[in-house]
Amino acid sequence: MSKVSVKFFDNREVRAVWDDENSKWWFYVLDIVAVLTNQDDYTKTRNYWKYLKAKLKKENSELVSSTNQLKLEAKDGKKYLTDMLDFDGIIALGKEFPGKQANRFIEWFIFSDESIDGKSKQEETVAECAFGLT
């Protein structure tokens, strides 16, 4: 897990780590929660995620069970285990937030070629064409 990508939605970081073993991106949950809550304060974002995660756990939500913990470098330069979700998990997380901000984010996340997944789909398509798989 060495490939890290950072994209920006409304000037907010959305970080992801590429998983070679499973061939997919894992997205940093707190970045997504910060975007969806329009929150700049890390502590408030972390507390909101803890609250939401506990609520979803009580509801037996599959979203919580699909959360993976990976080490991601923090601003202090150290690596910490942090909650990550894959593409489907991020879409499910976005659906937990009503409103225009969540809708805009999900649309950007799914359809934008500038999104991490959009770039992956482009690379995948190029690779398929190069190998005659399409």
PASEBA-1860 file (N, C-alpha, C; in nm, 3 decimals):
! residues 134
1> MSKVSVKF> 0.084/-0.118/0.000/0.000/0.000/0.000/0.088/0.124/0.000 ~ 0.138/0.158/-0.114/0.228/0.272/-0.117/0.172/0.388/-0.197 ~ 0.077/0.363/-0.286/0.024/0.468/-0.371/-0.086/0.544/-0.296 ~ -0.062/0.672/-0.273/-0.158/0.757/-0.204/-0.202/0.865/-0.303 ~ -0.330/0.892/-0.304/-0.383/0.995/-0.393/-0.461/1.096/-0.310 ~ -0.448/1.222/-0.347/-0.523/1.329/-0.282/-0.594/1.408/-0.391 ~ -0.724/1.415/-0.381/-0.807/1.496/-0.470/-0.876/1.599/-0.382 ~ -0.933/1.700/-0.446/-0.999/1.805/-0.369/-1.143/1.823/-0.415
9> FDNREVRA> -1.231/1.829/-0.317/-1.371/1.861/-0.341/-1.401/1.986/-0.259 ~ -1.438/2.094/-0.325/-1.461/2.222/-0.257/-1.343/2.260/-0.168 ~ -1.224/2.246/-0.220/-1.099/2.279/-0.150/-1.075/2.195/-0.025 ~ -1.136/2.079/-0.016/-1.114/1.987/0.096/-1.047/1.861/0.043 ~ -0.950/1.813/0.119/-0.878/1.693/0.080/-0.967/1.570/0.088 ~ -0.952/1.485/-0.012/-1.012/1.352/-0.011/-0.896/1.257/-0.044 ~ -0.846/1.191/0.062/-0.729/1.105/0.046/-0.770/0.960/0.026 ~ -0.686/0.889/-0.049/-0.711/0.747/-0.074/-0.578/0.674/-0.083
17> VWDDENSK> -0.583/0.545/-0.055/-0.466/0.459/-0.063/-0.501/0.343/-0.156 ~ -0.411/0.312/-0.249/-0.432/0.203/-0.342/-0.392/0.071/-0.278 ~ -0.479/-0.027/-0.289/-0.456/-0.161/-0.235/-0.422/-0.253/-0.352 ~ -0.292/-0.283/-0.369/-0.248/-0.369/-0.479/-0.310/-0.508/-0.470 ~ -0.317/-0.560/-0.349/-0.366/-0.696/-0.330/-0.510/-0.713/-0.377 ~ -0.594/-0.614/-0.348/-0.736/-0.621/-0.386/-0.770/-0.535/-0.507 ~ -0.671/-0.465/-0.562/-0.689/-0.379/-0.680/-0.803/-0.279/-0.663 ~ -0.798/-0.203/-0.554/-0.899/-0.100/-0.534/-0.846/0.009/-0.442
25> WWFYVLDI> -0.916/0.121/-0.445/-0.885/0.235/-0.360/-0.958/0.222/-0.229 ~ -0.891/0.263/-0.120/-0.953/0.278/0.011/-0.950/0.427/0.045 ~ -1.065/0.482/0.084/-1.079/0.625/0.108/-1.085/0.655/0.257 ~ -1.023/0.764/0.295/-1.015/0.807/0.434/-1.150/0.860/0.479 ~ -1.214/0.789/0.570/-1.350/0.821/0.613/-1.360/0.963/0.670 ~ -1.264/1.004/0.750/-1.275/1.138/0.811/-1.269/1.249/0.707 ~ -1.198/1.230/0.598/-1.200/1.330/0.491/-1.340/1.342/0.432 ~ -1.405/1.228/0.411/-1.540/1.229/0.353/-1.640/1.290/0.452
33> VAVLTNQD> -1.630/1.254/0.579/-1.720/1.310/0.680/-1.700/1.461/0.689 ~ -1.577/1.508/0.682/-1.551/1.653/0.686/-1.618/1.723/0.568 ~ -1.611/1.661/0.450/-1.676/1.718/0.332/-1.827/1.720/0.350 ~ -1.882/1.607/0.393/-2.028/1.595/0.402/-2.089/1.679/0.513 ~ -2.013/1.708/0.617/-2.063/1.792/0.727/-2.017/1.936/0.713 ~ -1.935/1.963/0.611/-1.880/2.096/0.588/-1.808/2.145/0.715 ~ -1.726/2.058/0.770/-1.659/2.083/0.897/-1.507/2.094/0.878 ~ -1.448/2.199/0.932/-1.303/2.217/0.924/-1.231/2.166/1.048
41> DYTKTRNY> -1.302/2.149/1.157/-1.242/2.110/1.284/-1.226/1.958/1.290 ~ -1.100/1.911/1.297/-1.071/1.768/1.298/-1.139/1.696/1.414 ~ -1.133/1.755/1.533/-1.192/1.691/1.651/-1.342/1.675/1.635 ~ -1.410/1.777/1.585/-1.555/1.768/1.565/-1.589/1.664/1.459 ~ -1.507/1.659/1.354/-1.529/1.559/1.249/-1.511/1.419/1.304 ~ -1.405/1.397/1.381/-1.378/1.266/1.440/-1.491/1.227/1.536 ~ -1.537/1.321/1.617/-1.646/1.292/1.711/-1.776/1.259/1.638 ~ -1.801/1.332/1.529/-1.923/1.304/1.451/-1.916/1.164/1.393
49> WKYLKAKL> -1.800/1.124/1.339/-1.785/0.990/1.283/-1.802/0.884/1.392 ~ -1.746/0.908/1.511/-1.763/0.813/1.621/-1.911/0.797/1.656 ~ -1.984/0.908/1.662/-2.128/0.906/1.691/-2.203/0.829/1.582 ~ -2.177/0.863/1.456/-2.247/0.800/1.343/-2.213/0.651/1.336 ~ -2.087/0.618/1.357/-2.044/0.477/1.352/-2.116/0.396/1.461 ~ -2.127/0.451/1.582/-2.197/0.382/1.691/-2.345/0.365/1.658 ~ -2.406/0.468/1.602/-2.547/0.463/1.564/-2.570/0.357/1.457 ~ -2.484/0.356/1.356/-2.498/0.257/1.249/-2.472/0.115/1.298
57> KKENSELV> -2.381/0.102/1.393/-2.351/-0.029/1.450/-2.474/-0.085/1.522 ~ -2.544/0.002/1.597/-2.667/-0.039/1.667/-2.774/-0.082/1.567 ~ -2.773/-0.021/1.449/-2.871/-0.053/1.345/-2.827/-0.174/1.262 ~ -2.713/-0.235/1.298/-2.654/-0.347/1.224/-2.627/-0.311/1.078 ~ -2.583/-0.190/1.056/-2.552/-0.143/0.920/-2.429/-0.214/0.865 ~ -2.439/-0.258/0.741/-2.325/-0.321/0.675/-2.212/-0.221/0.652 ~ -2.245/-0.093/0.651/-2.143/0.010/0.629/-2.032/0.000/0.732 ~ -2.067/-0.018/0.857/-1.968/-0.026/0.963/-1.882/-0.151/0.947
65> SSTNQLKL> -1.945/-0.262/0.911/-1.868/-0.386/0.895/-1.776/-0.382/0.774 ~ -1.804/-0.294/0.678/-1.717/-0.285/0.561/-1.602/-0.187/0.581 ~ -1.598/-0.123/0.697/-1.489/-0.031/0.729/-1.362/-0.111/0.753 ~ -1.254/-0.065/0.693/-1.125/-0.130/0.707/-1.032/-0.032/0.776 ~ -0.936/-0.080/0.853/-0.839/0.010/0.914/-0.704/-0.007/0.847 ~ -0.650/0.103/0.798/-0.520/0.105/0.735/-0.437/0.216/0.797 ~ -0.307/0.204/0.787/-0.220/0.310/0.839/-0.208/0.420/0.735 ~ -0.232/0.541/0.781/-0.223/0.659/0.696/-0.141/0.764/0.769
73> EAKDGKKY> -0.058/0.833/0.695/0.028/0.933/0.757/-0.051/1.056/0.797 ~ -0.032/1.098/0.921/-0.099/1.216/0.974/-0.011/1.339/0.953 ~ -0.064/1.454/0.988/0.011/1.579/0.970/0.138/1.584/1.053 ~ 0.143/1.504/1.162/0.264/1.502/1.244/0.372/1.409/1.186 ~ 0.344/1.349/1.069/0.441/1.263/1.003/0.436/1.118/1.047 ~ 0.361/1.087/1.151/0.349/0.949/1.199/0.232/0.880/1.129 ~ 0.239/0.748/1.123/0.131/0.670/1.062/0.042/0.612/1.171 ~ -0.088/0.628/1.152/-0.186/0.580/1.247/-0.290/0.495/1.175
81> LTDMLDFD> -0.344/0.394/1.245/-0.456/0.319/1.191/-0.576/0.412/1.183 ~ -0.643/0.408/1.071/-0.757/0.496/1.052/-0.864/0.423/0.972 ~ -0.989/0.463/0.991/-1.100/0.401/0.921/-1.097/0.439/0.773 ~ -1.112/0.336/0.690/-1.113/0.354/0.545/-1.232/0.278/0.489 ~ -1.286/0.327/0.379/-1.394/0.258/0.309/-1.359/0.250/0.161 ~ -1.409/0.147/0.095/-1.389/0.136/-0.049/-1.496/0.219/-0.120 ~ -1.498/0.212/-0.252/-1.590/0.291/-0.334/-1.735/0.273/-0.289 ~ -1.778/0.147/-0.278/-1.918/0.120/-0.239/-1.948/0.172/-0.099
89> GIIALGKE> -1.851/0.159/-0.010/-1.869/0.210/0.126/-1.886/0.361/0.130 ~ -1.811/0.432/0.047/-1.824/0.578/0.043/-1.961/0.619/-0.011 ~ -2.010/0.548/-0.111/-2.144/0.578/-0.163/-2.248/0.554/-0.054 ~ -2.235/0.443/0.019/-2.328/0.414/0.129/-2.317/0.519/0.239 ~ -2.196/0.563/0.270/-2.177/0.667/0.370/-2.243/0.797/0.326 ~ -2.225/0.834/0.201/-2.287/0.956/0.149/-2.437/0.956/0.161 ~ -2.498/0.839/0.149/-2.643/0.827/0.159/-2.694/0.848/0.301 ~ -2.604/0.843/0.398/-2.641/0.868/0.538/-2.655/1.018/0.566
97> FPGKQANR> -2.616/1.101/0.471/-2.618/1.246/0.488/-2.718/1.307/0.392 ~ -2.829/1.359/0.444/-2.925/1.423/0.354/-2.872/1.560/0.310 ~ -2.918/1.604/0.197/-2.888/1.740/0.155/-2.807/1.751/0.028 ~ -2.798/1.876/-0.017/-2.732/1.906/-0.144/-2.583/1.877/-0.142 ~ -2.518/1.902/-0.029/-2.373/1.880/-0.020/-2.341/1.733/-0.046 ~ -2.415/1.643/0.017/-2.392/1.500/-0.003/-2.421/1.461/-0.147 ~ -2.528/1.513/-0.204/-2.561/1.482/-0.343/-2.452/1.531/-0.438 ~ -2.404/1.652/-0.416/-2.295/1.706/-0.500/-2.169/1.622/-0.488
105> FIEWFIFS> -2.138/1.583/-0.362/-2.018/1.503/-0.341/-2.029/1.368/-0.411 ~ -2.141/1.300/-0.393/-2.158/1.168/-0.455/-2.151/1.179/-0.607 ~ -2.213/1.281/-0.662/-2.206/1.301/-0.807/-2.062/1.322/-0.852 ~ -1.988/1.406/-0.780/-1.846/1.429/-0.812/-1.767/1.300/-0.797 ~ -1.792/1.229/-0.690/-1.718/1.107/-0.659/-1.741/0.999/-0.765 ~ -1.864/0.985/-0.811/-1.896/0.880/-0.907/-1.860/0.919/-1.050 ~ -1.892/1.041/-1.089/-1.887/1.075/-1.230/-1.769/1.160/-1.274 ~ -1.704/1.227/-1.184/-1.595/1.316/-1.223/-1.473/1.236/-1.264
113> DESIDGKS> -1.418/1.269/-1.381/-1.293/1.206/-1.424/-1.178/1.253/-1.338 ~ -1.200/1.360/-1.262/-1.096/1.409/-1.172/-1.100/1.337/-1.038 ~ -1.206/1.258/-1.016/-1.211/1.182/-0.891/-1.112/1.068/-0.899 ~ -1.078/1.014/-0.786/-0.983/0.904/-0.782/-1.038/0.787/-0.861 ~ -1.164/0.756/-0.842/-1.223/0.643/-0.912/-1.231/0.671/-1.062 ~ -1.259/0.794/-1.098/-1.263/0.831/-1.240/-1.129/0.807/-1.306 ~ -1.022/0.845/-1.240/-0.888/0.822/-1.294/-0.861/0.672/-1.303 ~ -0.903/0.596/-1.204/-0.883/0.451/-1.207/-0.958/0.389/-1.324
121> KQEETVAE> -1.082/0.434/-1.347/-1.160/0.381/-1.458/-1.094/0.414/-1.591 ~ -1.038/0.536/-1.603/-0.968/0.574/-1.726/-0.847/0.483/-1.746 ~ -0.768/0.463/-1.641/-0.649/0.378/-1.651/-0.689/0.236/-1.685 ~ -0.799/0.188/-1.627/-0.846/0.052/-1.652/-0.888/0.038/-1.798 ~ -0.959/0.138/-1.851/-1.003/0.135/-1.989/-0.885/0.137/-2.083 ~ -0.786/0.221/-2.055/-0.665/0.227/-2.138/-0.595/0.092/-2.136 ~ -0.584/0.031/-2.018/-0.519/-0.099/-2.006/-0.596/-0.206/-2.085 ~ -0.729/-0.204/-2.076/-0.809/-0.301/-2.149/-0.790/-0.285/-2.299
129> CAFGLT> -0.788/-0.159/-2.348/-0.768/-0.134/-2.490/-0.629/-0.181/-2.533 ~ -0.529/-0.155/-2.451/-0.393/-0.192/-2.485/-0.378/-0.343/-2.496 ~ -0.455/-0.416/-2.415/-0.446/-0.561/-2.416/-0.557/-0.625/-2.500 ~ -0.636/-0.542/-2.568/-0.743/-0.593/-2.653/-0.855/-0.661/-2.577 ~ -0.882/-0.613/-2.457/-0.985/-0.675/-2.373/-1.123/-0.615/-2.391 ~ -1.135/-0.506/-2.467/-1.268/-0.445/-2.481/-1.339/-0.494/-2.603
END
